[in-house]
Amino acid sequence: MTDIADKHDQYPQRGALHRLVLDNRAALGTFVVFVLMMALFFWGNPQVFSDWRIYNSVLTTLPVALFLVVPLVFIVTVGEIDLSFPAVMGSAAWIFALGVAAGYDPFLCIAVAIVVGMVLGIGIGAIVVYAGLSSLVATLGMNYLLRGAILIFTNGKSIAVVSLKGTVAYDVLSGSLWGFPVQMLWATAFIILSMILYNRHKFGARVHCVGDNPDSAEQMGIDTKRIRVYTFVFMGFGAALAGIFSTMINFTWWPTSGDSYLLPTLAAVFLGGTPTWGGIGTILGGAIGAVIVSFIQVGIVSAGLDGFYVQFFNGLIIILALLGHRWNQTRYR
């Protein structure tokens, strides 16, 4: 009798573990890719990848990518796409740099930059949702529009913010804690809170419903247009944080700030297990995808290949990830 009871006790545990694996299979698959990639890089150049400095270098700039990838998962899950976040990132960072260079308190400049990013998110979301435009075309147009405005008003000149070093804002947000980049802790907190919002909050549930079947979501009483706009606002919030941290890390704002993140961010989202058709996605997988994309550039350079290979592999990742999602579409559904 005891043996039978023990077996019955084990079955629910097996079922729970099985469900856990199934629910997180996309993120787990991405993690396996990361482990294999790092093993390959270590085998190819153990001298470089056994040195902590290479990991510290990646972790220093990785939060910028994470602040972009995580909100974009919300956008894709709701059934949209956003190609304007590089310019939103540059715009918010520009306001932040202007304020700091003028001598204002950095925390006040951060707050204003975040508001700018979210306001731009509202505007972009309204154009897409209420004007009924394609998010692909509309956000691409807004990216060029905002970037052009930045170049016109700044005349293509950068802004140095070396006065940030030694301030409380810099030490708290972008300093070093026992040799570990502090900004990585903030990015981790952002990921955890976003996972709760995405998986455990009613907003995340509504995002999934709208992305899966907007007609059914409307019949359930969900304001689908408002939810879609909210995802663009969250994207603006994340892009503003990315711009702020990028400026603090480099002590300089460039008029092209954010442009280099477009393709890697898309690659990280799709590689992480968020397909293009909406309704499903994974925050954790997207974060792991961002780590993979960040290490690809380091691995390519350490392998002795030209830096031009980076864009090739980023594009290859997107294509392979989309093919994998299409092959696995039935299982997802």
C-alpha positions, 0 to 999 in steps of 0.5 A: 500500500505504501508503494502504491501511495508513493507512486501516486504521489510521484505522478503529479510531480511528473505532470507538473514538471512536464507542464513546466517544460512544455510551457517554457520549451521556447526559452529552454530551446533558446538556452540550449542554443546559448550553451552550445554556442558558448561551448563552441566559442570556448573551444575555438578560443579558450584564451579569450573566453576563459577571461572574465573581462570578455564577459564583463564587457558584454554585461556592461552593454547588454542591458541596453539590448534587454530594455529593447527586447523585452517590450518588443515581445509585448508588441509582437505578441499583440500582433504588431511590429515596431521598427521605430524604437531606434529613433525613440531611443535616440530621441529620449537619450537626446533629451537626457543628454541635453538636460545633463549638459545644461547642468540639471539634476540627472534624475530629473533628466531621466524622468523627462526622458522617460516621459518623452519616450512614452509620449512618442510611444502614444503617438506611434501607437495612435497612428498605427491603431486609430489611423488603421495603418500597417505597423510595419510601414508606419513605424518604419516611416516614424523611425526615419521621421524622428531620426531625420528631425534629430539630425536636423536639430542637432546638425549631426553633432554629438553631446558629451556628458562626462559630468555624469561620472561621479554623480549619485545617478551614475553610481546607482544606475551605471556604476560597478559593484565588486567589479560587476556592472550595476546596470545589469541588476537593473536590467534583471529587475526589469525582466522579472517585473516584465515577466510578471506583467506578461504572465501573471497580470491581466494586462499580459493576459489581454495582450495574449488574447488580442494577439491571438484573436482580436474579434474574440477579445472584443466580444470578451469586453477587451478594448483591443485598440487601447491594449495595442496602444499600451504596448507601444507606450511600454515600448517607448518606456523601454526605448527611453531606458535603453537610451539613458543607459547607453548614454550613461555607459558611453558618456556621449550621445550620438545623433545615430544612437539606437540605429545599430540595435534594430536588427539585433533586437529583432533577431533576439526576439525571434530567436528567443521563441516569440513567433510573428503571428501573435498571441504567444511569446516568451520574455525569458526567451527574448532575454536569452536571445539578447544574450546570444546576439550580444555574444555572437559579435564577440565570438565572431571577432575572437574567431578571427572573422571580419566584423562584417560577418555580424550582420550576416549572422544576425540575418541568418538567425532571424530566418532560421528562427522564423523557419523553426517557428513555422515548423513548430506552429501546430504544436504552439497552437 
